[in-house]
Amino acid sequence: MKNFIIVLLTCSALYAQTSAVALYEESQKALSAGNIELAGEKIRAAIDADKSNEKFRSEFDRLNNLRNKRNNANRAVQDGRFDDAIEGFGDVLKSVPNSTESLYGTGKAYEGKKEFMTAVDFYKKSLQVDSGYDKSKKSISNVAKKLYNSANQDYKNGNLESAMTKYNQVLSINSRIYQAHFQIGVLQRKMGNLSMAIENYLKALDIKKTYDKGWYSLGLAYKENGDIENAMNSFKETVRLNSKYYKAHKSLGDIYIDTEEFDKAISSFQKAIDVKPNYSFAYHSLGITYAKIENYEKSAEALSKAVEIAPKEYLSWFHLAEAYNKLGDCESAKEAALESTDLKKNFGGGWFELGIAEYCSGSGNKNASINHFERARNDRDWRKMAEYEIDRVRNPEKYEQ
């Protein structure tokens, strides 16, 4: 009986040692996977199974030290001591390179230092270890938002290169952020790179086809690039998506003027005005359209509304003077032309219409009229027309039929 008990105790001891070794191996596997907590639990269980094993106790102390370093580094992030945090997490990662929490914490420290791309690199490393680590996913999204907002601020401040760099960084984080593609398009258009602008607007619209602002901006870029058909289609898509997009209605109307579809132009400008009753640019273009079809009464009516809303627009005053001259209302034409020349003294068109109004079909002041035409001929764009009118005033018999 005594020998049996000795054998049983010996077997129990051997089993305990075997179990302790297995637990130690499980601890090392957990550590290799980056799970310091589980590794600690396993090594503690190994010690309980084999209390005399110094190797296990030494490993427990090492793991405890790593856990303390990690916890201290987390506190350093919270306190804003980012360099201390990076150093602390670095010590942990030397021993446990797959520590998800340490990789994530390092990312938070770099994010605190505004070294956003380095932060994202560490967040991505943590996801390589644990693809379901939600905190890293959220942090990557937040970094993209911070970079995007920072890029917008750079753009507003005129720092275009910095803005471009940051928008591209946003896309390197998440290529599906359509706003970043769009903003790169805005920058490219501002820099005169219309083909690149169009390319980036299209990338934004591939991601979000219902982005009305994207379609409108695409239309403007196409128009500036001389592609009237695609510009028209883009503006049409804008108002299809958003019938209250008054700028798109107006831009579409301007194209209809170019294609001489004047009824459609009038309809588009009226839709813009229906949405925004104080939209001076729509009234301006509406007045020009009515002049094209020689309805000068409606032209003057629309342009009078334009200058009422925006009295500093010299071109609206010029076209209003033109409409009044066509109607034979010389005094009203004179007043409108004077407003245009006061606002833009070197614009030949204002002086030209003032000369027409002053001459008033031969019943006005010829010398004053010639003086105004002389001012008009100083503008190269108006020189030939002004010289023609000067000759007509001086030699009316040549032009009598």
For each residue, the residues with C-beta under 8 A, 3 or more apart:
1: 4 5
2: 5 6
3: 6 7
4: 1 7 8
5: 1 2 8 9
6: 2 3 9 10
7: 3 4 10 11
8: 4 5 11 12
9: 5 6 12 13
10: 6 7 13 14
11: 7 8 14 15
12: 8 9 15 16
13: 9 10 16 17
14: 10 11 17 18
15: 11 12 18 19
16: 12 13 19 20 49 50
17: 13 14 20 21 49 50
18: 14 15 21 22
19: 15 16 22 23 49
20: 16 17 23 24 46 47 49 50 53 56
21: 17 18 24 25 46 50
22: 18 19 25 26
23: 19 20 26 27 42 43 45 46 49
24: 20 21 27 28 42 43 46 55 56 59
25: 21 22 28 29
26: 22 23 29 30 42
27: 23 24 30 31 38 39 40 42 43 46 59 63
28: 24 25 31 32 39
29: 25 26 32 33
30: 26 27 33 35 38 39 42
31: 27 28 34 35 36 39 63 96
32: 28 29 98
33: 29 30 98 129
34: 31 96 97 98 99 100 102 129 130
35: 30 31 38 39
36: 31 39 40 63 66 67 70 92 96 99 101
37: 40 41 67
38: 27 30 35 41 42
39: 27 28 30 31 35 36 42 43 63
40: 27 36 37 43 44 60 63 64 67
41: 37 38 44 45
42: 23 24 26 27 30 38 39 45 46
43: 23 24 27 39 40 46 47 56 59 60 63
44: 40 41 47 48 60
45: 23 41 42 48 49
46: 20 21 23 24 27 42 43 49 50 53 56
47: 20 43 44 50 51 53 56 57 60
48: 44 45 51
49: 16 17 19 20 23 45 46
50: 16 17 20 21 46 47 53 56
51: 47 48
52:
53: 20 46 47 50 56 57
54: 57 58
55: 24 58 59
56: 20 24 43 46 47 50 53 59 60
57: 47 53 54 60 61
58: 54 55 61 62
59: 24 27 43 55 56 62 63
60: 40 43 44 47 56 57 63 64
61: 57 58 64 65
62: 58 59 65 66 95
63: 27 31 36 39 40 43 59 60 66 67
64: 40 60 61 67 68
65: 61 62 68 69
66: 36 62 63 69 70 91 92 95 96
67: 36 37 40 63 64 70 71
68: 64 65 71 72
69: 65 66 72 73 88 91 92
70: 36 66 67 73 74 88 89 92 99 101 102 105
71: 67 68 74 75
72: 68 69 75 76 88
73: 69 70 76 77 84 85 86 87 88 89 92 102 105 109
74: 70 71 77 78 85 101 105
75: 71 72 78 79
76: 72 73 79 81 82 84 85 88 109
77: 73 74 80 81 82 85 105 108 109 112
78: 74 75
79: 75 76
80: 77 112
81: 76 77 84 85
82: 76 77 85 86 109 110 112 113
83: 86 87 109 113
84: 73 76 81 87 88
85: 73 74 76 77 81 82 88 89 105 106 108 109 112
86: 73 82 83 89 90 106 109 110
87: 73 83 84 90 91
88: 69 70 72 73 76 84 85 91 92
89: 70 73 85 86 92 93 102 103 105 106 109
90: 86 87 93 94 106
91: 66 69 87 88 94 95
92: 36 66 69 70 73 88 89 95 96 99 102
93: 89 90 96 97 99 102 103 106
94: 90 91 97
95: 62 66 91 92
96: 31 34 36 66 92 93 99 102
97: 34 93 94
98: 32 33 34 129
99: 34 36 70 92 93 96 102 103 129
100: 34 103 104 126 129 130 133 136
101: 36 70 74 104 105 126
102: 34 70 73 89 92 93 96 99 105 106
103: 89 93 99 100 106 107 122 123 125 126 129 136
104: 100 101 107 108 122 123 126 133 135 136 139
105: 70 73 74 77 85 89 101 102 108 109
106: 85 86 89 90 93 102 103 109 110 122
107: 103 104 110 111 119 120 121 122 123 126 136 139
108: 77 85 104 105 111 112 119 139
109: 73 76 77 82 83 85 86 89 105 106 112 113 119
110: 82 86 106 107 113 115 116 118 119 122
111: 107 108 114 115 116 119 139 143
112: 77 80 82 85 108 109
113: 82 83 109 110
114: 111
115: 110 111 118 119
116: 110 111 119 120 143 146 147 169
117: 120 121 169 172
118: 110 115 121 122
119: 107 108 109 110 111 115 116 122 123 139 143
120: 107 116 117 123 124 140 143 173
121: 107 117 118 124 125
122: 103 104 106 107 110 118 119 125 126
123: 103 104 107 119 120 126 127 136 137 139 140 143
124: 120 121 127 128 136 140
125: 103 121 122 128 129
126: 100 101 103 104 107 122 123 129 130 133 136
127: 123 124 130 131 133 136 137
128: 124 125 131
129: 33 34 98 99 100 103 125 126 133
130: 34 100 126 127 133
131: 127 128
132:
133: 100 104 126 127 129 130 136 137
134: 137 138
135: 104 138 139
136: 100 103 104 107 123 124 126 127 133 139 140
137: 123 127 133 134 140 141
138: 134 135 141 142
139: 104 107 108 111 119 123 135 136 142 143
140: 120 123 124 136 137 143 144 173 174
141: 137 138 144 145 174
142: 138 139 145 146
143: 111 116 119 120 123 139 140 146 147 173
144: 140 141 147 148 170 173 174 177
145: 141 142 148 149
146: 116 142 143 149 150
147: 116 143 144 150 151 166 169 170 173
148: 144 145 151 152 166 167 170 177 179 180 183
149: 145 146 152 153
150: 146 147 153 154 166
151: 147 148 154 155 162 163 164 165 166 167 170 180 183
152: 148 149 155 156 163 183
153: 149 150 156 157
154: 150 151 157 159 160 162 163 166
155: 151 152 158 159 160 163 183 186 187
156: 152 153
157: 153 154
158: 155
159: 154 155 162 163
160: 154 155 163 164 187 190 191
161: 164 165
162: 151 154 159 165 166
163: 151 152 154 155 159 160 166 167 183 187
164: 151 160 161 167 168 184 187
165: 151 161 162 168 169
166: 147 148 150 151 154 162 163 169 170
167: 148 151 163 164 170 171 180 183 184 187
168: 164 165 171 172 180 184
169: 116 117 147 165 166 172 173
170: 144 147 148 151 166 167 173 174 177 180
171: 167 168 174 175 177 180 181 184
172: 117 168 169 175
173: 120 140 143 144 147 169 170 177
174: 140 141 144 170 171 177
175: 171 172
176: 207
177: 144 148 170 171 173 174 180 181
178: 181 182 203 204 205 207 208 211 214
179: 148 182 183 204
180: 148 151 167 168 170 171 177 183 184
181: 171 177 178 184 185 200 201 203 204 207
182: 178 179 185 186 200 201 204 211 213 214 217
183: 148 151 152 155 163 167 179 180 186 187
184: 164 167 168 171 180 181 187 188 200
185: 181 182 188 189 196 197 198 199 200 201 203 204 217 218 221
186: 155 182 183 189 190 197 217
187: 155 160 163 164 167 183 184 190 191
188: 184 185 191 193 194 196 197 200
189: 185 186 192 193 194 197 217 220 221 224
190: 160 186 187
191: 160 187 188
192: 189
193: 188 189 196 197
194: 188 189 197 198 221 224 225
195: 198 199 225
196: 185 188 193 199 200
197: 185 186 188 189 193 194 200 201 221
198: 185 194 195 201 202 218 221 222 225
199: 185 195 196 202 203
200: 181 182 184 185 188 196 197 203 204
201: 181 182 185 197 198 204 205 214 217 218 221
202: 198 199 205 206 218
203: 178 181 185 199 200 206 207
204: 178 179 181 182 185 200 201 207 208 211 214
205: 178 201 202 208 209 211 214 215 218
206: 202 203 209
207: 176 178 181 203 204
208: 178 204 205 211 214
209: 205 206
210: 241
211: 178 182 204 205 208 214 215
212: 215 216 238 241 242 245 248
213: 182 216 217
214: 178 182 201 204 205 208 211 217 218
215: 205 211 212 218 219 234 235 237 238 241 248
216: 212 213 219 220 234 235 238 245 247 248 251
217: 182 185 186 189 201 213 214 220 221
218: 185 198 201 202 205 214 215 221 222 234
219: 215 216 222 223 230 231 232 233 234 235 238 248 251
220: 189 216 217 223 224 231 251
221: 185 189 194 197 198 201 217 218 224 225
222: 198 218 219 225 227 228 230 231 234
223: 219 220 226 227 228 231 251 255
224: 189 194 220 221
225: 194 195 198 221 222
226: 223
227: 222 223 230 231
228: 222 223 231 232 255 258 259
229: 232 233
230: 219 222 227 233 234
231: 219 220 222 223 227 228 234 235 251 255
232: 219 228 229 235 236 252 255 259
233: 219 229 230 236 237
234: 215 216 218 219 222 230 231 237 238
235: 215 216 219 231 232 238 239 248 251 252 255
236: 232 233 239 240 252
237: 215 233 234 240 241
238: 212 215 216 219 234 235 241 242 245 248
239: 235 236 242 243 245 248 249 252 271
240: 236 237 243
241: 210 212 215 237 238 245
242: 212 238 239 245 248
243: 239 240 271 275
244: 275
245: 212 216 238 239 241 242 248 249 275
246: 249 250 271 272 273 275 276 279 282
247: 216 250 251 272
248: 212 215 216 219 235 238 239 242 245 251 252
249: 239 245 246 252 253 268 269 271 272 275 282
250: 246 247 253 254 268 269 272 279 281 282 285
251: 216 219 220 223 231 235 247 248 254 255
252: 232 235 236 239 248 249 255 256 268
253: 249 250 256 257 264 265 266 267 268 269 272 282 285 286 289
254: 250 251 257 258 265 285
255: 223 228 231 232 235 251 252 258 259
256: 252 253 259 261 262 264 265 268
257: 253 254 260 262 265 285 288 289 292
258: 228 254 255
259: 228 232 255 256
260: 257 292
261: 256 264 265
262: 256 257 265 266 289 292 293
263: 266 267
264: 253 256 261 267 268
265: 253 254 256 257 261 262 268 269 285 289
266: 253 262 263 269 270 286 289 290
267: 253 263 264 270 271
268: 249 250 252 253 256 264 265 271 272
269: 249 250 253 265 266 272 273 282 283 285 286 289
270: 266 267 273 274 286
271: 239 243 246 249 267 268 274 275
272: 246 247 249 250 253 268 269 275 276 279 282
273: 246 269 270 276 277 279 282 283 286
274: 270 271 277
275: 243 244 245 246 249 271 272 279
276: 246 272 273 279 282
277: 273 274
278: 309
279: 246 250 272 273 275 276 282 283 309
280: 283 284 305 306 307 309 310 313 316
281: 250 284 285 306 310
282: 246 249 250 253 269 272 273 276 279 285 286
283: 269 273 279 280 286 287 302 303 305 306 309 316
284: 280 281 287 288 302 303 306 310 313 315 316 319
285: 250 253 254 257 265 269 281 282 288 289
286: 253 266 269 270 273 282 283 289 290 302
287: 283 284 290 291 298 299 300 301 302 303 306 316 319 320 323
288: 257 284 285 291 292 299 319
289: 253 257 262 265 266 269 285 286 292 293 299
290: 266 286 287 293 295 296 298 299 302
291: 287 288 294 295 296 299 319 322 323 326
292: 257 260 262 288 289
293: 262 289 290
294: 291 326
295: 290 291 298 299
296: 290 291 299 300 323 326 327
297: 300 301 327
298: 287 290 295 301 302
299: 287 288 289 290 291 295 296 302 303 319 323 326
300: 287 296 297 303 304 320 323 324 327 332
301: 287 297 298 304 305
302: 283 284 286 287 290 298 299 305 306
303: 283 284 287 299 300 306 307 316 319 320 323
304: 300 301 307 308 320
305: 280 283 301 302 308 309
306: 280 281 283 284 287 302 303 309 310 313 316 320
307: 280 303 304 310 311 313 316 317 320 336 339
308: 304 305 311
309: 278 279 280 283 305 306
310: 280 281 284 306 307 313 316
311: 307 308 339
312: 343
313: 280 284 306 307 310 316 317 343
314: 317 318 339 340 343 344 347 350
315: 284 318 319 340 349
316: 280 283 284 287 303 306 307 310 313 319 320
317: 307 313 314 320 321 336 337 339 340 343 350
318: 314 315 321 322 336 337 340 347 349 350 353
319: 284 287 288 291 299 303 315 316 322 323
320: 287 300 303 304 306 307 316 317 323 324 336
321: 317 318 324 325 333 334 336 337 340 350 353 354 357
322: 291 318 319 325 326 333 353
323: 287 291 296 299 300 303 319 320 326 327
324: 300 320 321 327 329 330 332 333 336 357
325: 321 322 328 329 330 333 353 356 357
326: 291 294 296 299 322 323
327: 296 297 300 323 324
328: 325 361
329: 324 325 332 333
330: 324 325 333 334 357 358 360 361 364
331: 334 335 357
332: 300 324 329 335 336
333: 321 322 324 325 329 330 336 337 353 356 357
334: 321 330 331 337 338 354 357 358
335: 331 332 338 339
336: 307 317 318 320 321 324 332 333 339 340 353
337: 317 318 321 333 334 340 341 350 351 353 354 357
338: 334 335 341 342 354
339: 307 311 314 317 335 336 342 343
340: 314 315 317 318 321 336 337 343 344 347 349 350 353 354
341: 337 338 344 345 347 350 351 354 375
342: 338 339 345
343: 312 313 314 317 339 340 350
344: 314 340 341 347 350
345: 341 342
346: 378 379
347: 314 318 340 341 344 350 351 379
348: 351 352 375 376 377 378 379 381 382 383 386
349: 315 318 340 352 353 376 379 381 382
350: 314 317 318 321 337 340 341 343 344 347 353 354
351: 337 341 347 348 354 355 372 373 375 376 379 382 386
352: 348 349 355 356 372 373 376 382 385 386 389
353: 318 321 322 325 333 336 337 340 349 350 356 357
354: 321 334 337 338 340 341 350 351 357 358 372
355: 351 352 358 359 369 370 371 372 373 376 386 389
356: 325 333 352 353 359 360 369 389
357: 321 324 325 330 331 333 334 337 353 354 360 364
358: 330 334 354 355 364 365 368 369 372
359: 355 356 362 364 365 366 369 389 393
360: 330 356 357 363 364
361: 328 330 364
362: 359 396
363: 360
364: 330 357 358 359 360 361 368 369
365: 358 359 368 369
366: 359 369 370 393 394
367: 370 371
368: 358 364 365 371 372
369: 355 356 358 359 364 365 366 372 373 389 393
370: 355 366 367 373 374 390 393 394
371: 355 367 368 374 375
372: 351 352 354 355 358 368 369 375 376
373: 351 352 355 369 370 376 377 386 387 389 390 393
374: 370 371 377 378 386 390
375: 341 348 351 371 372 378
376: 348 349 351 352 355 372 373 379 382 383 385 386
377: 348 373 374 382 383 386 387 390
378: 346 348 374 375 383
379: 346 347 348 349 351 376 382 383
380: 383
381: 348 349
382: 348 349 351 352 376 377 379 385 386
383: 348 376 377 378 379 380 386 387
384: 387 388
385: 352 376 382 388 389
386: 348 351 352 355 373 374 376 377 382 383 389 390
387: 373 377 383 384 390 391
388: 384 385 391 392
389: 352 355 356 359 369 373 385 386 392 393
390: 370 373 374 377 386 387 393 394
391: 387 388 394 395 398
392: 388 389 395 396 398 399
393: 359 366 369 370 373 389 390 396
394: 366 370 390 391
395: 391 392 398 399
396: 362 392 393 399 400
397: 400
398: 391 392 395
399: 392 395 396
400: 396 397
401:
